[in-house]
């Protein structure tokens, strides 16, 4: 609801379409998983499938690294995978595969610990090895930090908590974050890692902070960051802010040009705050807070098996949160699905663990304390209204699935016409290209700037300047 509310003042509300579709699909996956899990065996099977999926990803990525380092001869079918940087396995670049690996690493470890059959244990061990090697070769520092945090907490759990020593979870969390912070310096100095990306992120985050300051409550609208950012790419210089010499680089985003403009903050938490404002960021943060409350209860009250499942699921979510501080997993295909899978697993275990849900009683202060400390244990509706809400959610899911199917089919058809128009444009056959672009524009919407901008270019080449100006204005 807050995502939709942010679009009331957005320059282009259509920019939110793909985000809303993808997040709604991940939410539907959450509800389906929460209501279809029968017992903890199914969770173990889910983790095992996740671990198996890492093996082909890791093998392909390691082979790419071996080709790039001349350890083996080039392999033709590997060259057919379209990528920006390597090794990326089947992903678009090495950062994207590193996000996937960091999130799935604790799930593979959980699957290894819970497996009873020998072949399953060996498969999990291969998965973990593939994960670690490709994660190292990816040279993605944010994912490395997440992996270090996962390793530190698992070591604490194995050698301290289970033996009755150093049981305070908050202490080990603080220690893990301290160790990951300390590791930033040596990681940044490793050869072949561009320290300029650290400076660039500092510039982008600083500029985004000013954007948040100007749009505090409702933000700039979901998906609209890239439209507003050009106004802020040298905001420190525009405001004539005096900076100490060691921060002088913050004055201007040197990556910004007419042909290369920032489309995302490279920090999803900050981007949520910039696009949704404080009002939208609060429910976003509450989602993780409620997850933490359920996790805390499971970790304190569950048996060893439940505790291990909860811990590794929580570490997967923690890895997501860490990589989200330097990257944009919410804008990728797989990470949100794994995030909501983690939410569903913890919610299912909590539902199974909770014998009764109680209404808060006592004074206002006591009720407020119960709401803050144990919000996941408080009944928010009676049973009749609860059933009505569930029924309404089911209807909404059916409507969403139907609408998204119709919508995606139109997007695919429009993309087909657009790609064919690109080919004809490159050949100089502008009449055919323009006809296809008009069809694409009609099928999808009149608010696709890719279609309208190419249409403007083609009309210019055809000397239809009035039509070209119309298309460019629309774009």
CORDAPE-V465629 format. One record per residue. N is the residue number from 0. PSI is psi in whole degrees, -180 to 180 (none if undefined). NEAR is the number of other ideal C-beta (glycine too) atoms within 10 Angstrom. Layout:
N&PSI&NEAR + N&PSI&NEAR
//
This chain:
0&-39&7 + 1&-30&17 + 2&-44&21 + 3&-40&12 + 4&-35&17 + 5&-19&26 + 6&-8&22 + 7&-33&9 + 8&16&15 + 9&141&20 + 10&-38&11 + 11&95&14 + 12&-20&17 + 13&-20&15 + 14&-20&20 + 15&-9&20 + 16&-52&15 + 17&-36&14 + 18&-49&16 + 19&-40&16 + 20&-46&16 + 21&-44&17 + 22&-37&16 + 23&-38&17 + 24&-41&16 + 25&-36&18 + 26&-41&16 + 27&-42&17 + 28&-40&16 + 29&-50&19 + 30&-41&16 + 31&-42&12 + 32&-43&19 + 33&-37&16 + 34&0&12 + 35&-14&10 + 36&128&19 + 37&-38&8 + 38&-177&9 + 39&-21&16 + 40&-39&10 + 41&-34&14 + 42&-42&23 + 43&-40&19 + 44&-39&12 + 45&-45&17 + 46&-39&28 + 47&-41&21 + 48&-40&11 + 49&-41&19 + 50&-42&27 + 51&-36&16 + 52&-22&16 + 53&-29&24 + 54&-55&18 + 55&-36&12 + 56&-47&21 + 57&-43&25 + 58&-47&15 + 59&-44&21 + 60&-42&28 + 61&-39&18 + 62&-40&16 + 63&-42&23 + 64&-41&19 + 65&-36&16 + 66&-45&17 + 67&-30&13 + 68&10&10 + 69&22&8 + 70&-29&10 + 71&163&11 + 72&154&7 + 73&143&9 + 74&123&13 + 75&-46&6 + 76&-25&7 + 77&-33&17 + 78&-15&11 + 79&-12&7 + 80&118&14 + 81&120&7 + 82&155&18 + 83&-44&11 + 84&156&15 + 85&156&18 + 86&132&26 + 87&4&23 + 88&-122&27 + 89&11&13 + 90&173&25 + 91&-35&15 + 92&173&15 + 93&-30&25 + 94&-40&24 + 95&-42&25 + 96&-33&30 + 97&-37&28 + 98&-48&27 + 99&-43&26 + 100&-42&30 + 101&-38&31 + 102&-35&29 + 103&-15&25 + 104&-51&27 + 105&-27&27 + 106&-39&30 + 107&-40&30 + 108&-43&24 + 109&-43&26 + 110&-39&27 + 111&-42&20 + 112&-30&17 + 113&-16&21 + 114&142&19 + 115&-26&7 + 116&144&8 + 117&-43&8 + 118&-33&8 + 119&-39&17 + 120&-43&15 + 121&-39&12 + 122&-42&19 + 123&-39&25 + 124&-41&14 + 125&-41&17 + 126&-45&26 + 127&-41&20 + 128&-47&15 + 129&-43&23 + 130&-51&25 + 131&-45&16 + 132&-49&17 + 133&-35&26 + 134&-40&23 + 135&-44&15 + 136&-24&21 + 137&-25&27 + 138&42&19 + 139&108&26 + 140&-38&21 + 141&-41&23 + 142&-34&28 + 143&-44&22 + 144&-41&23 + 145&-43&31 + 146&-38&24 + 147&-44&17 + 148&-42&24 + 149&-46&22 + 150&-44&17 + 151&-46&19 + 152&-38&22 + 153&-37&20 + 154&-43&12 + 155&-44&20 + 156&-43&18 + 157&-45&11 + 158&-13&11 + 159&-56&14 + 160&-48&18 + 161&-20&13 + 162&9&9 + 163&12&7 + 164&146&9 + 165&57&13 + 166&-12&13 + 167&113&9 + 168&-37&18 + 169&-32&8 + 170&-44&12 + 171&-34&18 + 172&-44&15 + 173&-41&11 + 174&-42&15 + 175&-42&21 + 176&-35&15 + 177&-45&11 + 178&-40&14 + 179&-37&18 + 180&-42&10 + 181&-34&11 + 182&-13&16 + 183&-42&13 + 184&-56&8 + 185&-35&8 + 186&-40&16 + 187&-23&13 + 188&-4&9 + 189&139&10 + 190&155&5 + 191&9&5 + 192&120&14 + 193&110&10 + 194&-17&9 + 195&-28&11 + 196&-31&14 + 197&-45&13 + 198&-41&13 + 199&-43&17 + 200&-38&17 + 201&-40&13 + 202&-47&21 + 203&-41&23 + 204&-38&16 + 205&-47&19 + 206&-38&23 + 207&-34&24 + 208&-39&15 + 209&-35&17 + 210&-42&22 + 211&-39&17 + 212&-36&9 + 213&-23&12 + 214&67&21 + 215&-42&12 + 216&-56&12 + 217&-6&19 + 218&-169&30 + 219&0&24 + 220&136&27 + 221&127&25 + 222&-3&25 + 223&6&23 + 224&-45&22 + 225&-23&15 + 226&-28&17 + 227&-28&19 + 228&-38&23 + 229&-27&13 + 230&-14&14 + 231&7&22 + 232&-16&20 + 233&43&17 + 234&-33&22 + 235&-41&22 + 236&-41&13 + 237&-39&13 + 238&-1&8 + 239&48&7 + 240&127&13 + 241&126&7 + 242&148&13 + 243&157&6 + 244&-39&6 + 245&-10&7 + 246&13&13 + 247&-27&11 + 248&-15&16 + 249&-7&19 + 250&-27&17 + 251&142&16 + 252&100&23 + 253&-8&13 + 254&-9&14 + 255&132&17 + 256&-178&9 + 257&-31&6 + 258&-12&4 + 259&105&8 + 260&146&14 + 261&132&20 + 262&-14&13 + 263&157&16 + 264&-21&24 + 265&35&21 + 266&98&20 + 267&-33&23 + 268&-43&16 + 269&-38&20 + 270&-38&22 + 271&-44&22 + 272&-39&24 + 273&-40&27 + 274&-33&30 + 275&-14&25 + 276&-180&22 + 277&-39&13 + 278&-37&14 + 279&-29&23 + 280&-31&19 + 281&-49&14 + 282&-30&13 + 283&-46&17 + 284&-35&13 + 285&-31&11 + 286&-46&13 + 287&-33&16 + 288&-44&14 + 289&-39&16 + 290&-44&20 + 291&-38&15 + 292&-44&18 + 293&-41&24 + 294&-43&22 + 295&-42&17 + 296&-43&19 + 297&-41&22 + 298&-31&17 + 299&-35&10 + 300&-17&12 + 301&164&18 + 302&180&8 + 303&-40&8 + 304&-48&12 + 305&-40&17 + 306&-41&18 + 307&-44&19 + 308&-46&24 + 309&-42&24 + 310&-48&22 + 311&-35&26 + 312&-44&25 + 313&-37&23 + 314&-33&26 + 315&-43&27 + 316&-40&23 + 317&-42&24 + 318&-41&30 + 319&-47&22 + 320&-36&15 + 321&-47&23 + 322&-25&28 + 323&-16&23 + 324&-18&16 + 325&0&20 + 326&-163&26 + 327&63&19 + 328&-26&25 + 329&-18&20 + 330&5&16 + 331&169&18 + 332&-51&12 + 333&-43&16 + 334&-44&25 + 335&-34&20 + 336&-43&16 + 337&-35&21 + 338&-49&24 + 339&-24&23 + 340&-42&23 + 341&-43&26 + 342&-42&23 + 343&-41&22 + 344&-48&27 + 345&-40&25 + 346&-42&20 + 347&-47&22 + 348&-39&23 + 349&-42&21 + 350&-39&14 + 351&-35&14 + 352&-35&15 + 353&117&15 + 354&-40&5 + 355&148&6 + 356&128&11 + 357&151&11 + 358&136&11 + 359&137&16 + 360&170&8 + 361&-159&10 + 362&171&8 + 363&-40&8 + 364&-42&8 + 365&-40&11 + 366&-40&14 + 367&-40&12 + 368&-42&13 + 369&-38&17 + 370&-36&12 + 371&-44&10 + 372&-43&10 + 373&60&15 + 374&-28&15 + 375&-6&19 + 376&6&18 + 377&129&13 + 378&128&12 + 379&-15&10 + 380&165&10 + 381&172&9 + 382&-40&8 + 383&-49&8 + 384&-34&10 + 385&-44&12 + 386&-40&11 + 387&-42&11 + 388&-42&12 + 389&-44&12 + 390&-42&10 + 391&-39&10 + 392&-40&13 + 393&-43&12 + 394&-43&10 + 395&-40&12 + 396&-44&15 + 397&-45&10 + 398&-42&10 + 399&-46&17 + 400&-43&13 + 401&-49&10 + 402&-41&12 + 403&-36&16 + 404&-45&10 + 405&-41&9 + 406&-49&16 + 407&-37&12 + 408&-36&11 + 409&-39&15 + 410&-45&16 + 411&-44&11 + 412&-42&14 + 413&-40&21 + 414&-38&16 + 415&-50&14 + 416&-39&21 + 417&-45&22 + 418&-41&11 + 419&-38&16 + 420&-37&25 + 421&-43&15 + 422&-47&12 + 423&-35&18 + 424&-43&20 + 425&-29&9 + 426&-6&10 + 427&10&8 + 428&76&14 + 429&-28&19 + 430&-47&10 + 431&-42&15 + 432&-44&26 + 433&-40&22 + 434&-42&15 + 435&-38&23 + 436&-37&30 + 437&-40&14 + 438&-43&18 + 439&-42&26 + 440&-37&21 + 441&-38&13 + 442&-46&19 + 443&-77&20 + 444&170&15 + 445&11&10 + 446&26&15 + 447&106&22 + 448&-25&16 + 449&-45&15 + 450&-49&28 + 451&-33&20 + 452&-40&14 + 453&-35&22 + 454&-41&28 + 455&-41&22 + 456&-46&17 + 457&-41&25 + 458&-33&21 + 459&-45&16 + 460&-27&13 + 461&4&14 + 462&26&8 + 463&78&16 + 464&-35&11 + 465&-46&8 + 466&-36&16 + 467&-44&18 + 468&-39&13 + 469&-44&15 + 470&-40&24 + 471&-38&16 + 472&-42&9 + 473&-41&16 + 474&none&15
//
